[in-house]
Amino acid sequence: MNAEKTLRAVSAARLQYWLETLATFGPGTHGGMNRQALSEEDLQARAWLIDEAKKLGCTVWIDGCANLFIRRDGREDLPPVMTGSHIDTQPTGGTLDGCYGVMAGLEVLHALTDANVQTLRPIEVVVWTNEEGSRFSPGAMGSSAYVDPSRLTEYRTHQDAAGITVGAALDAHAQRFPELPHRDKIATHAFVELHIEQGPVLEQADIPLGVVSGIQGVRWYQVRCTGASAHAGTTPTPMRRDALLMATNTLGPIDALADRLAGDDKRLTFGRWNVHPNAINTIAGEVTFSIDFRHADPAVLDAFDAGLSACLPADAELTRLFTHAPTVFDRQVLDVLEQGCNATGLPWQPIRSGAFHDAMYLAEHCPSAMLFVPSRDGISHNPLEFTEPAQLEAGVRALAWSLVALAEQP
Ligand SMILES: [Zn+2]
């Protein structure tokens, strides 16, 4: 009943107002956004949001990684239900990636007030710091440090392009909001993140809502091929040891391996190349390139790993840079999200996330899951990022129903 009442109190106009207001902090080019993590624009956006939260009678906490927790009290002081995402953007980002999830949370808090609903458990809207990883590496910094605070010591030493450390930026943030009480990780009943899909699946299916079953895992590698730099014009074919040819000759076999293992689900990218000396009239003596391979099935990731060496020349050097296991979201939270989608009266479908999200780390801490709405043309990280207002509204309605249902669980 409370879930239904809150769903009906969601205001599409007010949601648009939150999104438009947030977009005034750090506008970028062509109607897009440039609001880097812990920048002045980010701090101003946070000040606005904290102000809005206090107007609603909410309590706001901060933690060591500048994550913000906006709590609407429940009838009892039980572990809360959390929702949220991030408000930092790519340098040429749009207005919805991350921002939509946080503004959706703000709108749900208003809908709860309008519907005069007080849930059993508290509901919290969270702003996770530096999800994009664009100013400071790595991405999902706030959510990963929340789940495992020991990560923060190392994160604090990381620098942006101007040499400012994460530690200095975090200290400046804390000084800007000295009135906010500090709070570390707490027991959490459930976490739900609402996000734009950033891919074409929902749009192509003409379905407004996606219940996200999980996030595919990833393996990153670097391959180094060593040849010999020599004169382009005078070195005869039998004597040429061209590192670029060695490297490019591996791409076909690696691609075929990924095809065999993943078929239509293949996500294989050779994104970064370094060619030395990178001169027009010198044979390349050394080439390094990266491999990004993603899949939802850990067995496929393992098989790719096992088969990779056989695709490379014997003297190539293979380095494993990064690995993250696939995330499988919590079945009971997914059940509630499916009911929340049903309550909107609109169609939904299960979907898998191709991109990382803060919920990936939260899933290590508490039962978690995500909701998606369509992205026009599958575009994100671009000023053209767009979702129909009616679809944005549908997502918030499903979120509102789900958060209340979770917050009424004893
Ligand atoms: Zn995002």
Boltz pocket constraint, residues with backbone or C-beta under 6 A from the ligand:
constraints:
  - pocket:
      binder: B
      contacts: [[A, 86], [A, 97], [A, 98], [A, 131], [A, 195], [A, 356], [A, 357]]
      max_distance: 6.0
